Amino acid sequence: MTEFEETKDRARFMGEMKLTRRGVLSAGAAITVAAALSKPRLAGAEDLKFCASLGWTVWESGRHIVNGYKDAVAKLGGTLTIADANYDIKKQADQIAAFVASKPAAIFITPADAAAISPAVQAAVASGIPIFCGDSYVPNTTVTSTAMSNNFGLGAAGAEYIAKRLNGKGQVALVSLPSNESWDQRTLGAKSVFNRFPDIKIASEIAFALGGTTTPRQVVDNILTANPDLNAIWCAWDGAASEGTLAIRAAGKKVFITGIDGGRQSFEYIKAGSPFAMTMAQSFYEMAYMNAFYAHEVVAGRKAPRFVITPSYAVTQDSLKDLKDLPDNYDQPGEAIKLGWQRAL
C-alpha cells in the first residue's frame, strides 16, 4: 500500500491496545476488542436500556454505524432504541432531551453538527447519564467516552497520496465539508500537506453544504469547467469522490480524485481503475461497537477511555486487485487482517 501505512500489523481487530493514564487507547494494551467480543454478558445485562441519537443513517457509513450499535447490544446485552436526526440539528437536540428523560443506562450520539449540538450534549452530561459519542468529538463537553477517526490525519493522508502521485507539482481542487467541526479537520489536514509543496497550487476550493440544492456532481462539474488544467481533486468524503468520478468521466478529463470513508461502492470504483483512485476507509462499525462495549464496562463499575482513535486504512487499486469479493465488513472484528490490510492511522 502507501507510505501512510504503519509498520506494525493489527494483531486482532484493534490490535494490542494500551490504555494510557489519560484514558486513550493506543497500541499494546492488555484488553482487546476481540477479547471483548467473547466476554460474557454482565449479570442482568438483558435489562439494560440504551438509546442512540444518530446524526444520520444514510450512506454506507450510517449503515455500518447502525449495525455496530445493534450487534454490540445484541452480543453484550440490553435493548436499544435508535433515532435518526437526518442532519437536522434541532431534531437531534430534541431526541437527546427525550432520551435523557427516559433515563437509560447510557446514551450514544453521532453528532450531525458537533458544535451546534454541544448545548444538548452538555445537558445530557449534566443529567448524570453516561454519554458516548461516535464519529465526532463534541466541543465544550466532557462525555464519558468518544470513539472516532483521526480526521486531521485522514485529510493529510489523501493529500500526501495526491502530492506523491503528482511528484510534488500540479493543480489540485478541494471539495470540503465544513458543517461539522470534525469533518472540517480533514480539510485542515489536507492543506497542511499541500502547503509543504510550493509547486502544488490549490486552484479551487468549494465548501459543500449537506442538505443544500447543489449536488457534489454539480460542484465537480463546475470545478472541471473552471480549471481546464486540473490534475487532481481532494474530497472530504466519498460521496463527493463517487459523484466526482462520474463528472470526470463525462468531461473526458485525465483527473484523479480521492475520498474519505470507505465502503463497497467506493471500492467498486477504485478496483475498476476509475478516476476514484484512493479512499481513507474508516472503521464506522468499530466506533459504534466501542461505544456500546464501554457503556457496559461503565455500568459494571469499570473505567472507559476518554478518547479512542479507531483504525483507518488507505485503500487503493492495489489493495483490492486480488480480492474476489469486495469487503463490506472490513471494519468488523478481525476482518481487515484477513484482507492483509494494515492500519494507516
Beta strands, then each sheet from edge to edge (+ up, - down):
strand 1: 17-19
strand 2: 24-27
strand 3: 49-54
strand 4: 79-84
strand 5: 106-110
strand 6: 131-134
strand 7: 145-148
strand 8: 170-176
strand 9: 200-207
strand 10: 232-235
strand 11: 256-261
strand 12: 276-282
strand 13: 307-309
strand 14: 312-316
sheet 1: 1+ 2- 13- 7- 6- 5- 3- 4-
sheet 2: 9+ 8+ 10+ 11+ 12+ 14-
end
